[in-house]
Amino acid sequence: MKILYVEDQKFMAKAVAQVLKKNNYSVDIYHDGETGLDMALTGLYDIIILDIMLPKKDGISVLQEMRQKGMETPVILLTAKGELEDKVKGLDSGADDYLPKPFQAEELLARLRALGRRKGQFLHDNLLCFGDIELNPNTLDLYCKGGSFRLTLKESQLLELLIANKNAYISSDLIIEKIWGYETETEDSHVRVHMAFLRKKLTLLSSDIKIQTVRGAGYKLVYEKGGNNHVEET
């Protein structure tokens, strides 16, 4: 899951990001509202953690502009203010959750999991499911037919992205932006290598899930019960 975290207190932002990354979230940090809004509007993020007190543009204004432009990405508002009026204003502006500072990391993680379930991505026990496979993004474990593999972080992020977009092809460019970020030297060849490793593990688990490749379109998961797990290109 890819998180956008907009927070002007750099020390706090770094500390929270470390916790999120330790729990296998991919995190991009920005420190002002204008940049945060620009990044939010890219649509690359699954959840946005947004501080209210920001330079250049406050968090409420960022949130309101997002919703006005049709962005439905779940947002958790963070603020040092605890007044009921601020909470109500944030929720009325389109926030999905509200967390006053200071907060415990465990509470933030629980709220992120809850928003994931609310999006319909996570089912029982925080497992992400498709066809005959179950992925636990927190532990990186992939389960199928009584067997399991511990994936690498990038493999888990790739599979999570494919499951979340199971009805559409995902291009290599979008995969790179979602998983590696904008400021990366990662190329298509890196995506192909990670996909190959993921395909191999699906095959070793005897999964009926296939990663389908279409040139010019990208990658998509296909569930063919009783089928094989070969690479398909058109």
N, C-alpha and C positions, 0 to 999 in steps of 0.2 A: 504494500500500500504506500502511495507516495503522498507526503505531507508537505504543505506550504505553511511555514511558520513565520509570521510577521511580528517582530518584537524589537523595540528600539534599545532595550537593555542588553547589550552584547554579551555580558558575562552570563546573564540568565539564559539568553538564547542558546549559547554554547552548551551550558550545563543540561538544559532540557533536551537539546538535540542529541547529546551523547546518550541520554537515557532512551530516547526513541530509537536511535540506531542500534543500541544494544538489544532492543526488542524487535529488531529486524524491520523497522520502518525506514523508508527512504525519505530524507528530509532536505528541503531547500530553505535557507534562512534569508530574510531580507529585513531591513531595519527602518524603512519608512513607508508611509501609506501609499504614496504614488507608485513606487516600484511594486509594492505588494499587490495593488490593484491590477497593474499591468500583467503581473505573473498569474494572478488569479484568473484573469480573462483568457489565458491561453488554453484553459480547460485540461491541463495536464495533471491536475491534482485530484486525489480522492477525497481528502478532507483538508480544510484550512483552519489553522489555529491563529487567531487574530487578536492582537492586543488593541484595546480601545484608545489608549493614550499614545499616539504616534506622531512624529514630525511630518510635515508637508500635507498630510491628509489623515484625519483621525479614523479609527477603526469603524465607527458607526457609518461614516460617509463612504468608506470603502465597501462595506457590506451593502448599503443602500444602492450604490451604483452597480454592484454585482447583480443584485436581484432585479434592478431595473433593466439590465441587459439580458435577463433571462438565465443567468447562471444559477444552477440549482445545487452546486457543490456544498455539502454540509460544512457548517462553520461553527467552531467553538470560540466564543469570545473570552478573552482574558482581560482582567482589569484589577487595579489596586482598589478601585471603588467598590464598596459593598452595599450602597444604597439601593433600595427597592426600585427607585425611579430609573436608575441606570440599567438595572436588570430588565425591567419592563421595556424600556426604549430599545435595548439590544434585541430582545426577543420579537418585539413588534417590527423591527427593521429586517427580520428574516434570519436571525441566528437560530441554530438548531440546539445549542447548548450554551451554558454560561458557567465560567469557573473563576471565582474571585481569587486574587493573589493575597497571601502566599498559598500555595497548594502542594499537596504531596504528589510525587510522580505516579504512585500507584493509582490515585484517583484520575489523573489525566489519562493513563493507559486504559482504565476501565471505561471512561467516557468515549475514548476512541473505538474500543471494541463495541460499545453499545451503538455508536453511529454506524459502524460497519454492518451490524445486524440490521439496523433500521433501513439501510440501503438495500437489504436483501442479499448481501454478498455472503454473510456467514450463517451457517446453520448450527446444528447442535455442537456444543463443546468448542465453539469457535473454529470449526472445520469448514474449509471451503471445498465444495463438492461439485463434481461434474461426472456424469456417466458412472463408471465403476471406480473412480479415484476420489480420495479425500486428501486434502492438503492442509496441514497446520502451519500457517505462516509464522507463528510465534516460535515453533521449535524446528521448522524447516523439514518436518517429516512428511513423506508422501506414502499413503497407504493404498493398497489394492489387493483384493482377494486373499487377505490374510498375511500378505507380505508387506514390507516397507523398505524405504530407502531414506537416508538423511541427505537432502539436497544441499547444494551450495546456496549461499544467499542469492546470487544472481539467478540460478535455476529456479529457486522458489519464487522470486519476483517475476520472472518470465511466465511461469505457470499461473501465478495469481492474476497477472495481466490478461493472459489468454482466457482464463475462466471468466473473469469479469466482463470480457468482451466476446463471449462465446458465439455470438450470432453475427460477428463481423470480422473481416480481415484486418489485421493490425500491421501497418507498414514497418519496415526496419527503422525508418527515420523516427516514427512515433515511439517505437520501443526504446530507441537510444535516448530520446528526450525524456521519456517517463522513468527509465531505470538508471541511466548514467548521467542525465542532466544536460543542460545546454553547453556548459563549458567542459567539454570532453573531446578527446581525440579518438574515441571509440568509432570503429567503422563497421560496415555491414558484415565483414568477415568475422568480427567478434560475436555478433548475433548468431550467425550461422553455426559457429563452433558451440556456443551454449545450447542452441536448439538441438544440435546433434547429440550432445551429452544427455539432454532431457529426453530425446526420443529413445536413446539406448536404455535409460532407466525405466521408461514406460514399457519397453519391450521385455526387459528382464522381469518386470512384475506381471507379465502376460496381460497387460491392460488392453482393452478394446478401444482406448483413446488413441487417435492418430493426430499428429500435427501436420496439417495440410498446408502446402506452400503453393502460392500462385504468383508467378512472376509479375511484378508491377503492382500487385495488390498487397502481398504480405503473407501473414501466417494466421491460421485459424484452427481451433480444436474441432475435431469431428469424432463423434461416438458411433462406432459401428459394432454392435454386439455380435460377437462371434467372428469379427473381421480380423485382418492383420494390421500391423502397425508400420506400414512403409511410408516413405516420403513420396508425396505426390506433387508434381509440378505441372503446370499447364501454361 
